[in-house]
Amino acid sequence: MQEEKIIEFKKALGLVIKEIRETKTGVSINKLSNEFDFDKGNMSKIERGLFDIQFSTGWKISQALGIKFSDFAKMLEEKLGEDFSLLDDE
């Protein structure tokens, strides 16, 4: 069950990043990677929900996309729904 929640979280995170990149900035993944020194392959994996990121990487990505991290986190929370939890229910 825990692993399923982590997969759901990574997919939602990737979708939020991709949506912001495409709608807010309109830049390609190549341009974003080149301008902000992200590995293109890793960025692609992040957007597809296949790669887990560190908190600091999320912060850096949100800055590169021109959005405050708190707004980024809020968008992620909305995508996951208010009942989502990474903790197993007791």
C-alpha positions as CSV (number, residue, x, y, z in Angstrom):
1,M,0.0,0.0,0.0
2,Q,2.8,2.4,0.9
3,E,4.5,1.9,-2.5
4,E,1.3,2.6,-4.3
5,K,0.9,5.9,-2.5
6,I,4.5,6.9,-3.4
7,I,3.9,6.1,-7.0
8,E,0.7,8.2,-7.0
9,F,2.6,11.0,-5.4
10,K,5.4,10.9,-7.9
11,K,2.9,10.9,-10.8
12,A,1.0,13.8,-9.4
13,L,4.3,15.7,-8.9
14,G,5.3,15.1,-12.4
15,L,2.0,16.2,-13.8
16,V,2.1,19.4,-11.8
17,I,5.6,20.2,-13.1
18,K,4.7,19.4,-16.7
19,E,1.5,21.5,-16.5
20,I,3.3,24.5,-15.1
21,R,6.1,24.1,-17.7
22,E,3.7,23.9,-20.6
23,T,1.1,26.4,-19.5
24,K,3.0,29.0,-17.5
25,T,6.4,29.1,-19.2
26,G,5.7,27.4,-22.6
27,V,9.3,26.2,-22.7
28,S,10.3,22.8,-23.9
29,I,11.9,20.3,-21.5
30,N,15.1,20.7,-23.5
31,K,15.2,24.5,-22.9
32,L,14.3,24.2,-19.3
33,S,17.0,21.6,-18.7
34,N,19.7,23.6,-20.6
35,E,18.8,27.0,-19.0
36,F,18.8,25.7,-15.4
37,D,21.3,22.9,-15.6
38,F,18.9,20.0,-15.1
39,D,19.6,16.7,-16.6
40,K,17.1,16.3,-19.5
41,G,16.7,12.6,-18.9
42,N,15.9,13.0,-15.2
43,M,13.5,15.9,-16.0
44,S,11.7,13.7,-18.4
45,K,11.5,10.9,-15.8
46,I,10.3,13.4,-13.1
47,E,7.5,14.6,-15.4
48,R,6.4,11.0,-16.1
49,G,6.4,10.1,-12.4
50,L,9.3,7.7,-12.6
51,F,11.9,9.5,-10.6
52,D,11.7,10.6,-6.9
53,I,13.2,14.0,-6.2
54,Q,14.7,15.6,-3.1
55,F,13.0,18.6,-1.5
56,S,15.8,20.9,-2.7
57,T,15.3,19.7,-6.3
58,G,11.6,20.5,-6.1
59,W,12.4,24.0,-4.8
60,K,14.9,24.5,-7.6
61,I,12.4,23.3,-10.2
62,S,9.6,25.6,-8.9
63,Q,12.0,28.6,-9.1
64,A,13.0,27.7,-12.6
65,L,9.4,27.6,-13.5
66,G,8.8,31.0,-12.0
67,I,6.5,29.9,-9.2
68,K,6.9,30.1,-5.4
69,F,7.5,26.7,-3.8
70,S,4.4,27.3,-1.6
71,D,2.2,27.7,-4.7
72,F,3.8,24.7,-6.2
73,A,3.1,22.6,-3.1
74,K,-0.5,23.9,-3.1
75,M,-1.0,22.8,-6.7
76,L,0.4,19.3,-5.8
77,E,-2.0,19.1,-2.8
78,E,-4.9,20.0,-5.0
79,K,-3.9,17.4,-7.6
80,L,-3.7,14.7,-4.9
81,G,-6.9,15.6,-3.1
82,E,-7.3,16.5,0.5
83,D,-7.7,12.9,1.6
84,F,-4.3,11.8,0.2
85,S,-1.7,10.7,2.8
86,L,1.7,9.0,2.4
87,L,1.2,7.4,5.8
88,D,-0.5,4.0,6.0
89,D,-3.9,4.1,7.8
90,E,-3.8,2.4,11.1
